[in-house]
Amino acid sequence: MSSPHGIDPRAQNDPRNRYPTDEQFYGSDRPEHALLPEDRPRGGGEGIPMKHRGPWATVALVAGIILLILVGIALFP
């Protein structure tokens, strides 16, 4: 199938197999002259990389939960 949408070549002329371009699809819910910028921009842009928690924070969180469970078992047998 040579169609970009995986359409059977025998059904190329079927009017149900018409797909909008990306610009048409993503722009269909926006007003013609929008005053505000798009709140969910598509595509890759320059952005600040995400900062993840360090591995020690995760270890401390798991250790704290385990300690809380052990203290709970020790205080309320």
N, C-alpha and C positions, 0 to 999 in steps of 0.2 A: 504494500500500500504506500503509494508515494505522496499521499495527502498529509499535510502537517497535523491534521486532527484525527488521522486514522480512519478516514471515511472510505468505504468500499468504492472503488472507481466506478462501479456501475450505478452508484447513487449520487454522483457528483452534481447532477442537475436537479436533484430533489430540493424544493425550496425550504425544507426543514433543516437542511444542512448548510445554513449560512451562519457563520460565526463572526462576531464583531472583532475589530482589531483591539489590541490592548488599550490604546488611547480612547477608543469609543467605549469599551467596557468599563474602564475605571473612571472615565469622565462623565458617565451617564447620570450619576447621582449628584453631580455638582452643578450649581447654577452657571449660566453662561458667563457672567462677569462677577466672579466671586470676589468679595472684598477681603475675606480672611484667607490666610494660607491654608493649605490642606493640612489637617491635623494628623493624618497618617500617610506621610509621603511614601511613594513607591520607589523602589530602586535603591541602589547603594549610594550613599552620599557620605560626605565627610562627617564623621561623628566622633564622639568621645568614646573610647573603648570602655567596656564595662569593667568595673572592679569587683573581683570576687573575694569572698572571705578567704582568709588564709587557712591552711590546713590545721593550724593550732586552734583556731576558733572552733572548728568542727570537732576536734578531739576533745576540747574542753566542754563542749555542749554534750557530747555523748557520755563523757566521764561524769558530768554533773547529773545527768539523768540516771545513770547506773548508781551513783552515790545516793541520790534521793530515794531510789527503790530500796537499796540496802538499809538506809536509815529508817525508812518506813517499816521494813520487816523487823528490824531490831527493836524499835520502839513499841510496835504493836504485834507481838507474836501470835 
